Amino acid sequence: GEQALLGQVDGRSSAAVQAWLAGRSKAFRAGIEVVVIDPHAGYAAAVRAALPEARVAVDHFHLIMLANKAVTAVRQRVTRDLLERRGRKTDPTWANRRLLLRGRERLSEQALVRMWNGCVDNDPTGQILSAWIAKEELRALCATAAAGGHRDQIHQRLWAFYRWCADAQIPELTTLAETIETW
């Protein structure tokens, strides 16, 4: 078909991926133009070594997963900084943790208001909400690309994401943006 999972390899090593690719025919390897992987340096190195003509891309699922990890890291750090301890079930920032990881379109208006106001009321730094917005910018970028958006639209979305992360001056968002740029 148009798209398919061609293989799954046990282990997270470059050698495992290279061995799997070496087990495929030369014609099979020659037909591969793009390889979509999760952002693991070992996978990228293996693909580049075994398929030097193929382009390497990261799938949207893993990009959003990285953004969700950044949101969680910001929430945890801010909670530790504000409360001088880990978050607890009774803490408003902890109570919002699942809403922060949900996509905007999957939040009811009531849930969005609860999450937004919870961030505004309980995070005087504004970093948790900034991290959530960065995640949503990245999701919008991925959605635009997945919908076959024009190259200019995709670049505008990418620029909006990078600019938000840079302007926020939050270490976790800087790391996220640098990771996205690298991949």
Helices and strands as residue ranges (DSSP letters): H 14-22, H 26-30, E 34-37, H 41-50, E 55-58, H 60-83, H 92-95, H 97-101, G 104-106, H 109-122, H 127-146, H 151-168, H 171-182
